[in-house]
């Protein structure tokens, strides 16, 4: 593994919160627990390219959610993940299981979990009451994402250097009962990265700097 990339992983592991494996959070019937995975790999892994600084040595996986009626995140760019199910013992298990199901990459098989980011909730009151916990993991060497068609329309890697360079230079506008709303977003070749995914990504990038 490239030494610059390994330096980056070690630095991120030191800055992320440790993973709690003692069980699921205290049950709240009004809040659904969910978890996502920020999967990392060396930038240009297929081409053997590198970066000039540690953060530039990595790229991160995004999905475009499939169009589904009744899904408030239908068609949005996101990190792979989903809601907790009865058999899940921990939020980490939720994140890794859902990621394996959605993109066929299982960080438990040759990958490495680096830590977690703070739990977030959607800002909109129109969104179901969710508590989303993001985990950061190294993808297994040579892992190739395969989207699960019923849930994921597209999957792609994006260099952190590109995301950091462009910043939140895009925006998303939509009409509400109260009038037009606008939110900042990270641009990508597959559309804007906004909403709770933008907030998670911003938390992560703050640790990269």
MIDOSE-1310 file (N, C-alpha, C; in nm, 2 decimals, decimal comma, always signed):
residues 209
xxxx	+0,08/-0,12/+0,00/+0,00/+0,00/+0,00/+0,09/+0,12/+0,00; +0,05/+0,23/-0,08/+0,13/+0,35/-0,08/+0,14/+0,41/+0,05; +0,27/+0,46/+0,08/+0,30/+0,51/+0,22/+0,22/+0,64/+0,25; +0,19/+0,72/+0,14/+0,12/+0,84/+0,16/-0,03/+0,81/+0,20
xxxx	-0,08/+0,71/+0,14/-0,22/+0,67/+0,17/-0,23/+0,61/+0,31; -0,13/+0,53/+0,34/-0,13/+0,47/+0,48/-0,11/+0,58/+0,58; -0,03/+0,68/+0,56/-0,02/+0,79/+0,65/-0,16/+0,86/+0,67; -0,23/+0,87/+0,56/-0,36/+0,94/+0,56/-0,46/+0,85/+0,65
xxxx	-0,46/+0,72/+0,63/-0,54/+0,63/+0,71/-0,51/+0,64/+0,86; -0,39/+0,64/+0,89/-0,35/+0,65/+1,03/-0,39/+0,78/+1,09; -0,38/+0,89/+1,02/-0,42/+1,02/+1,07/-0,57/+1,02/+1,09; -0,64/+0,97/+1,00/-0,79/+0,97/+1,01/-0,83/+0,88/+1,13
xxxx	-0,77/+0,77/+1,14/-0,81/+0,68/+1,25/-0,79/+0,75/+1,39; -0,68/+0,83/+1,40/-0,66/+0,90/+1,52/-0,76/+1,02/+1,54; -0,81/+1,07/+1,44/-0,91/+1,18/+1,45/-1,05/+1,14/+1,46; -1,09/+1,03/+1,41/-1,22/+0,98/+1,42/-1,26/+0,93/+1,56
xxxx	-1,39/+0,92/+1,59/-1,43/+0,87/+1,72/-1,42/+0,71/+1,71; -1,38/+0,65/+1,83/-1,38/+0,50/+1,83/-1,51/+0,44/+1,81; -1,51/+0,32/+1,76/-1,64/+0,25/+1,73/-1,69/+0,18/+1,86; -1,82/+0,20/+1,89/-1,88/+0,14/+2,00/-1,94/+0,00/+1,96
xxxx	-1,89/-0,10/+2,02/-1,93/-0,24/+1,98/-2,01/-0,30/+2,10; -2,06/-0,22/+2,19/-2,14/-0,27/+2,31/-2,28/-0,30/+2,28; -2,33/-0,25/+2,16/-2,47/-0,28/+2,13/-2,53/-0,16/+2,06; -2,66/-0,17/+2,04/-2,74/-0,06/+1,97/-2,77/+0,05/+2,07
xxxx	-2,79/+0,17/+2,02/-2,83/+0,28/+2,11/-2,96/+0,25/+2,18; -2,98/+0,32/+2,29/-3,11/+0,30/+2,36/-3,23/+0,33/+2,27; -3,32/+0,23/+2,27/-3,43/+0,24/+2,18/-3,52/+0,36/+2,21; -3,56/+0,42/+2,10/-3,65/+0,53/+2,10/-3,75/+0,51/+1,99
xxxx	-3,88/+0,48/+2,02/-3,98/+0,44/+1,93/-4,00/+0,55/+1,82; -3,96/+0,67/+1,85/-3,99/+0,78/+1,76/-3,87/+0,80/+1,66; -3,76/+0,74/+1,68/-3,64/+0,76/+1,60/-3,59/+0,62/+1,55; -3,57/+0,62/+1,42/-3,52/+0,50/+1,35/-3,37/+0,51/+1,34
xxxx	-3,30/+0,41/+1,38/-3,15/+0,41/+1,37/-3,11/+0,37/+1,23; -3,01/+0,44/+1,18/-2,95/+0,40/+1,05/-2,80/+0,43/+1,05; -2,73/+0,37/+0,96/-2,59/+0,39/+0,95/-2,54/+0,38/+0,80; -2,43/+0,46/+0,77/-2,38/+0,46/+0,64/-2,23/+0,44/+0,65
xxxx	-2,16/+0,40/+0,54/-2,02/+0,38/+0,53/-1,95/+0,47/+0,43; -1,85/+0,54/+0,48/-1,77/+0,62/+0,39/-1,65/+0,53/+0,35; -1,66/+0,47/+0,24/-1,55/+0,38/+0,19/-1,44/+0,45/+0,12; -1,32/+0,42/+0,16/-1,20/+0,48/+0,10/-1,11/+0,38/+0,03
xxxx	-1,04/+0,43/-0,07/-0,94/+0,35/-0,13/-0,83/+0,44/-0,19; -0,71/+0,39/-0,22/-0,61/+0,47/-0,28/-0,66/+0,54/-0,41; -0,63/+0,67/-0,42/-0,67/+0,74/-0,54/-0,61/+0,68/-0,67; -0,69/+0,66/-0,77/-0,64/+0,61/-0,90/-0,59/+0,47/-0,88
xxxx	-0,65/+0,39/-0,79/-0,60/+0,26/-0,76/-0,58/+0,17/-0,89; -0,68/+0,19/-0,98/-0,67/+0,11/-1,11/-0,56/+0,16/-1,20; -0,53/+0,29/-1,19/-0,42/+0,35/-1,28/-0,29/+0,36/-1,21; -0,29/+0,34/-1,07/-0,16/+0,36/-1,00/-0,12/+0,50/-0,97
xxxx	-0,21/+0,59/-0,98/-0,18/+0,73/-0,95/-0,17/+0,76/-0,80; -0,11/+0,88/-0,77/-0,09/+0,92/-0,63/-0,12/+1,06/-0,61; -0,11/+1,11/-0,49/-0,13/+1,25/-0,46/-0,01/+1,32/-0,40; -0,02/+1,45/-0,38/+0,09/+1,53/-0,33/+0,09/+1,54/-0,18
xxxx	-0,03/+1,53/-0,12/-0,04/+1,54/+0,03/-0,13/+1,42/+0,07; -0,13/+1,39/+0,20/-0,19/+1,27/+0,24/-0,34/+1,26/+0,20; -0,42/+1,36/+0,22/-0,56/+1,36/+0,19/-0,58/+1,34/+0,04; -0,48/+1,38/-0,05/-0,50/+1,37/-0,19/-0,47/+1,22/-0,24
xxxx	-0,43/+1,14/-0,15/-0,40/+1,00/-0,18/-0,52/+0,91/-0,18; -0,64/+0,96/-0,14/-0,76/+0,88/-0,12/-0,87/+0,93/-0,21; -0,96/+0,83/-0,24/-1,09/+0,87/-0,30/-1,20/+0,79/-0,22; -1,32/+0,84/-0,24/-1,43/+0,80/-0,16/-1,55/+0,75/-0,25
xxxx	-1,63/+0,66/-0,20/-1,73/+0,60/-0,28/-1,87/+0,67/-0,25; -1,94/+0,70/-0,36/-2,07/+0,75/-0,35/-2,17/+0,66/-0,43; -2,29/+0,66/-0,40/-2,40/+0,60/-0,48/-2,50/+0,70/-0,52; -2,57/+0,67/-0,63/-2,69/+0,74/-0,66/-2,81/+0,65/-0,64
xxxx	-2,90/+0,69/-0,55/-3,00/+0,60/-0,51/-3,10/+0,59/-0,62; -3,16/+0,47/-0,63/-3,26/+0,44/-0,74/-3,38/+0,52/-0,72; -3,45/+0,55/-0,83/-3,58/+0,62/-0,82/-3,69/+0,53/-0,77; -3,74/+0,56/-0,65/-3,85/+0,48/-0,59/-3,96/+0,57/-0,53
xxxx	-4,08/+0,54/-0,56/-4,19/+0,61/-0,51/-4,20/+0,61/-0,36; -4,22/+0,72/-0,30/-4,23/+0,72/-0,15/-4,10/+0,73/-0,08; -3,99/+0,73/-0,15/-3,85/+0,74/-0,09/-3,81/+0,89/-0,09; -3,79/+0,95/+0,03/-3,76/+1,09/+0,03/-3,62/+1,12/-0,03
xxxx	-3,53/+1,01/-0,04/-3,40/+1,03/-0,09/-3,39/+0,97/-0,23; -3,50/+0,94/-0,29/-3,50/+0,89/-0,43/-3,42/+0,97/-0,52; -3,32/+0,90/-0,59/-3,24/+0,97/-0,69/-3,13/+1,06/-0,63; -3,11/+1,07/-0,50/-3,01/+1,15/-0,44/-2,87/+1,08/-0,44
xxxx	-2,77/+1,16/-0,44/-2,63/+1,10/-0,41/-2,62/+1,08/-0,26; -2,55/+0,97/-0,23/-2,55/+0,93/-0,09/-2,43/+0,84/-0,06; -2,41/+0,81/+0,06/-2,31/+0,70/+0,10/-2,39/+0,57/+0,11; -2,34/+0,46/+0,08/-2,41/+0,33/+0,10/-2,44/+0,31/+0,25
xxxx	-2,56/+0,26/+0,27/-2,60/+0,23/+0,41/-2,75/+0,22/+0,42; -2,81/+0,21/+0,54/-2,95/+0,20/+0,55/-3,00/+0,18/+0,70; -3,12/+0,14/+0,71/-3,18/+0,13/+0,85/-3,14/+0,00/+0,92; -3,14/+0,01/+1,05/-3,11/-0,10/+1,13/-3,23/-0,21/+1,12
xxxx	-3,19/-0,33/+1,13/-3,29/-0,44/+1,13/-3,27/-0,52/+1,25; -3,37/-0,60/+1,28/-3,38/-0,67/+1,41/-3,25/-0,76/+1,44; -3,19/-0,81/+1,33/-3,08/-0,90/+1,36/-2,94/-0,82/+1,38; -2,94/-0,69/+1,36/-2,82/-0,61/+1,38/-2,79/-0,59/+1,52
xxxx	-2,67/-0,63/+1,56/-2,63/-0,61/+1,70/-2,57/-0,47/+1,73; -2,51/-0,41/+1,63/-2,45/-0,28/+1,65/-2,47/-0,19/+1,53; -2,45/-0,06/+1,54/-2,47/+0,03/+1,43/-2,36/+0,00/+1,32; -2,24/-0,04/+1,36/-2,13/-0,08/+1,27/-2,18/-0,19/+1,18
xxxx	-2,25/-0,29/+1,24/-2,30/-0,40/+1,17/-2,40/-0,36/+1,07; -2,48/-0,26/+1,10/-2,58/-0,20/+1,01/-2,51/-0,14/+0,89; -2,41/-0,06/+0,92/-2,34/+0,01/+0,81/-2,27/-0,09/+0,71; -2,20/-0,19/+0,77/-2,13/-0,28/+0,68/-2,22/-0,38/+0,61
xxxx	-2,32/-0,42/+0,68/-2,42/-0,51/+0,61/-2,49/-0,44/+0,49; -2,54/-0,32/+0,52/-2,61/-0,25/+0,42/-2,52/-0,21/+0,30; -2,40/-0,18/+0,33/-2,30/-0,15/+0,22/-2,27/-0,27/+0,14; -2,25/-0,38/+0,20/-2,23/-0,51/+0,13/-2,35/-0,54/+0,04
xxxx	-2,47/-0,52/+0,09/-2,59/-0,54/+0,01/-2,61/-0,45/-0,10; -2,58/-0,32/-0,08/-2,60/-0,22/-0,19/-2,50/-0,21/-0,30; -2,37/-0,23/-0,26/-2,26/-0,22/-0,36/-2,17/-0,34/-0,37; -2,20/-0,45/-0,29/-2,12/-0,57/-0,30/-1,97/-0,55/-0,25
xxxx	-1,95/-0,46/-0,16/-1,82/-0,44/-0,10/-1,84/-0,46/+0,05; -1,77/-0,56/+0,10/-1,78/-0,59/+0,25/-1,64/-0,56/+0,31; -1,64/-0,45/+0,39/-1,52/-0,41/+0,45/-1,47/-0,51/+0,56; -1,56/-0,60/+0,60/-1,53/-0,71/+0,70/-1,44/-0,81/+0,63
xxxx	-1,43/-0,82/+0,50/-1,35/-0,92/+0,43/-1,23/-0,85/+0,37; -1,13/-0,82/+0,45/-1,01/-0,77/+0,40/-1,00/-0,62/+0,40; -1,10/-0,55/+0,46/-1,09/-0,40/+0,47/-1,05/-0,37/+0,61; -1,08/-0,24/+0,65/-1,04/-0,20/+0,78/-1,14/-0,08/+0,83
xxxx	-1,19/-0,09/+0,94/-1,28/+0,02/+0,99/-1,19/+0,12/+1,07; -1,20/+0,24/+1,03/-1,11/+0,35/+1,09/-1,17/+0,42/+1,21; -1,31/+0,43/+1,21/-1,37/+0,50/+1,32/-1,51/+0,55/+1,27; -1,57/+0,64/+1,35/-1,70/+0,69/+1,31/-1,70/+0,84/+1,33
xxxx	-1,80/+0,90/+1,27/-1,83/+1,05/+1,28/-1,95/+1,07/+1,37; -1,98/+1,19/+1,41/-2,10/+1,21/+1,49/-2,23/+1,18/+1,42; -2,32/+1,13/+1,50/-2,46/+1,10/+1,45/-2,53/+1,22/+1,41; -2,60/+1,22/+1,30/-2,68/+1,33/+1,25/-2,82/+1,29/+1,23
xxxx	-2,91/+1,39/+1,22/-3,05/+1,37/+1,19/-3,09/+1,47/+1,07; -3,18/+1,43/+0,99/-3,22/+1,52/+0,88/-3,28/+1,65/+0,94; -3,26/+1,76/+0,87/-3,30/+1,89/+0,92/-3,45/+1,91/+0,88; -3,50/+1,85/+0,77/-3,63/+1,87/+0,73/-3,73/+1,79/+0,82
xxxx	-3,84/+1,86/+0,85/-3,94/+1,79/+0,93/-4,03/+1,70/+0,84; -4,01/+1,71/+0,71/-4,09/+1,62/+0,62/-4,02/+1,49/+0,60; -3,90/+1,48/+0,65/-3,82/+1,35/+0,64/-3,85/+1,26/+0,76; -3,86/+1,13/+0,74/-3,88/+1,04/+0,86/-3,77/+1,07/+0,97
xxxx	-3,81/+1,05/+1,09/-3,72/+1,08/+1,20/-3,61/+0,97/+1,21; -3,49/+1,00/+1,16/-3,38/+0,91/+1,16/-3,26/+0,96/+1,23; -3,18/+0,87/+1,29/-3,05/+0,91/+1,35/-2,95/+0,83/+1,26; -2,87/+0,90/+1,19/-2,77/+0,84/+1,09/-2,63/+0,85/+1,15
xxxx	-2,57/+0,74/+1,17/-2,43/+0,73/+1,22/-2,34/+0,69/+1,10; -2,24/+0,78/+1,07/-2,15/+0,74/+0,96/-2,02/+0,67/+1,02; -1,98/+0,57/+0,95/-1,86/+0,50/+0,98/-1,76/+0,52/+0,86; -1,63/+0,52/+0,89/-1,53/+0,54/+0,78/-1,45/+0,41/+0,78
xxxx	-1,43/+0,35/+0,66/-1,36/+0,23/+0,64/-1,28/+0,22/+0,51; -1,18/+0,14/+0,52/-1,09/+0,12/+0,40/-1,16/+0,00/+0,33; -1,18/+0,02/+0,19/-1,23/-0,09/+0,11/-1,12/-0,20/+0,10; -1,16/-0,33/+0,09/-1,07/-0,43/+0,06/-0,99/-0,41/-0,07
xxxx	-0,87/-0,45/-0,08/-0,79/-0,43/-0,20/-0,86/-0,48/-0,32; -0,86/-0,40/-0,43/-0,92/-0,45/-0,55/-1,07/-0,46/-0,56; -1,14/-0,42/-0,45/-1,28/-0,43/-0,45/-1,35/-0,35/-0,56; -1,44/-0,41/-0,63/-1,52/-0,35/-0,74/-1,66/-0,34/-0,70
xxxx	-1,71/-0,21/-0,69/-1,85/-0,20/-0,65/-1,95/-0,24/-0,76; -2,05/-0,31/-0,72/-2,16/-0,36/-0,81/-2,29/-0,32/-0,75; -2,36/-0,22/-0,81/-2,48/-0,17/-0,75/-2,60/-0,27/-0,75; -2,67/-0,27/-0,64/-2,79/-0,35/-0,63/-2,91/-0,28/-0,69
xxxx	-2,95/-0,32/-0,81/-3,04/-0,24/-0,90/-3,16/-0,18/-0,83; -3,22/-0,26/-0,74/-3,35/-0,21/-0,68/-3,33/-0,09/-0,58; -3,20/-0,07/-0,54/-3,17/+0,04/-0,44/-3,07/+0,14/-0,50; -2,99/+0,10/-0,59/-2,88/+0,19/-0,63/-2,87/+0,19/-0,78
xxxx	-2,88/+0,31/-0,84/-2,88/+0,33/-0,98/-2,73/+0,34/-1,03; -2,65/+0,41/-0,96/-2,51/+0,43/-1,00/-2,42/+0,42/-0,88; -2,29/+0,39/-0,90/-2,19/+0,40/-0,80/-2,06/+0,45/-0,86; -1,99/+0,54/-0,79/-1,87/+0,59/-0,84/-1,77/+0,64/-0,73
xxxx	-1,64/+0,64/-0,76/-1,54/+0,69/-0,67/-1,51/+0,83/-0,71; -1,48/+0,91/-0,61/-1,44/+1,05/-0,64/-1,32/+1,09/-0,55; -1,21/+1,15/-0,61/-1,09/+1,18/-0,53/-1,13/+1,29/-0,43; -1,07/+1,27/-0,31/-1,09/+1,38/-0,20/-1,03/+1,51/-0,25
xxxx	-0,92/+1,50/-0,32/-0,86/+1,63/-0,37/-0,95/+1,71/-0,45; -1,03/+1,64/-0,54/-1,13/+1,71/-0,62/-1,24/+1,77/-0,54; -1,29/+1,70/-0,44/-1,39/+1,75/-0,36/-1,35/+1,87/-0,28; -1,23/+1,86/-0,22/-1,17/+1,97/-0,14/-1,15/+2,09/-0,23
xxxx	-1,10/+2,07/-0,35/-1,07/+2,18/-0,44/-1,19/+2,26/-0,48; -1,30/+2,19/-0,51/-1,42/+2,25/-0,56/-1,51/+2,30/-0,44; -1,50/+2,24/-0,32/-1,58/+2,28/-0,21/-1,73/+2,28/-0,24; -1,80/+2,35/-0,16/-1,95/+2,35/-0,18/-1,98/+2,46/-0,28
xxxx	-1,94/+2,44/-0,40/-1,96/+2,55/-0,51/-2,08/+2,53/-0,59; -2,16/+2,42/-0,56/-2,29/+2,40/-0,63/-2,40/+2,43/-0,53; -2,52/+2,43/-0,58/-2,64/+2,46/-0,50/-2,76/+2,38/-0,55; -2,85/+2,36/-0,46/-2,98/+2,29/-0,50/-3,09/+2,38/-0,46
xxxx	-3,19/+2,40/-0,55/-3,30/+2,49/-0,52/-3,43/+2,40/-0,54; -3,53/+2,43/-0,45/-3,66/+2,36/-0,47/-3,77/+2,45/-0,41; -3,89/+2,42/-0,46/-4,01/+2,50/-0,41/-4,07/+2,43/-0,29; -4,10/+2,51/-0,19/-4,18/+2,46/-0,08/-4,30/+2,55/-0,06
xxxx	-4,38/+2,51/+0,04/-4,50/+2,58/+0,07/-4,47/+2,72/+0,12; -4,35/+2,74/+0,18/-4,30/+2,86/+0,23/-4,23/+2,95/+0,13; -4,21/+2,89/+0,01/-4,13/+2,96/-0,09/-4,01/+2,88/-0,14; -3,93/+2,95/-0,22/-3,81/+2,88/-0,28/-3,70/+2,86/-0,17
xxxx	-3,64/+2,75/-0,16/-3,53/+2,72/-0,07/-3,41/+2,69/-0,15; -3,29/+2,71/-0,10/-3,16/+2,68/-0,16/-3,06/+2,63/-0,06; -2,99/+2,53/-0,10/-2,89/+2,47/-0,01/-2,76/+2,46/-0,09; -2,64/+2,48/-0,02/-2,51/+2,46/-0,08/-2,49/+2,31/-0,10
xxxx	-2,41/+2,28/-0,20/-2,38/+2,14/-0,23/-2,24/+2,12/-0,29; -2,19/+2,00/-0,28/-2,06/+1,97/-0,34/-2,09/+1,92/-0,48; -2,03/+1,98/-0,59/-2,05/+1,93/-0,72/-1,99/+1,79/-0,75; -2,04/+1,72/-0,84/-1,98/+1,59/-0,88/-2,03/+1,56/-1,02
xxxx	-1,96/+1,47/-1,09/-2,00/+1,44/-1,23/-2,13/+1,38/-1,24; -2,19/+1,33/-1,13/-2,32/+1,26/-1,13/-2,43/+1,35/-1,06; -2,40/+1,47/-1,03/-2,50/+1,56/-0,97/-2,45/+1,62/-0,84; -2,54/+1,70/-0,78/-2,49/+1,77/-0,65/-2,50/+1,67/-0,53
xxxx	-2,40/+1,69/-0,44/-2,40/+1,61/-0,32/-2,46/+1,71/-0,21; -2,58/+1,69/-0,16/-2,64/+1,78/-0,07/-2,71/+1,71/+0,04; -2,78/+1,80/+0,12/-2,86/+1,74/+0,23/-2,78/+1,68/+0,34; -2,82/+1,57/+0,40/-2,75/+1,51/+0,51/-2,62/+1,45/+0,46
xxxx	-2,61/+1,41/+0,33/-2,48/+1,35/+0,28/-2,38/+1,47/+0,27; -2,42/+1,59/+0,23/-2,33/+1,70/+0,24/-2,28/+1,73/+0,38; -2,37/+1,72/+0,47/-2,33/+1,75/+0,61/-2,23/+1,64/+0,66; -2,25/+1,51/+0,63/-2,16/+1,41/+0,67/-2,03/+1,43/+0,60
xxxx	-2,03/+1,46/+0,47/-1,90/+1,48/+0,40/-1,83/+1,60/+0,46; -1,90/+1,71/+0,49/-1,83/+1,82/+0,55/-1,77/+1,79/+0,68; -1,83/+1,71/+0,77/-1,77/+1,67/+0,89/-1,64/+1,59/+0,86; -1,65/+1,50/+0,76/-1,53/+1,42/+0,73/-1,42/+1,51/+0,68
xxxx	-1,45/+1,60/+0,59/-1,34/+1,68/+0,53/-1,28/+1,77/+0,64; -1,35/+1,81/+0,74/-1,30/+1,90/+0,84/-1,19/+1,82/+0,92; -1,19/+1,69/+0,92/-1,09/+1,61/+0,98/-0,97/+1,59/+0,89; -1,00/+1,59/+0,76/-0,89/+1,57/+0,66/-0,80/+1,69/+0,66
x	-0,86/+1,81/+0,67/-0,77/+1,94/+0,66/-0,66/+1,94/+0,76
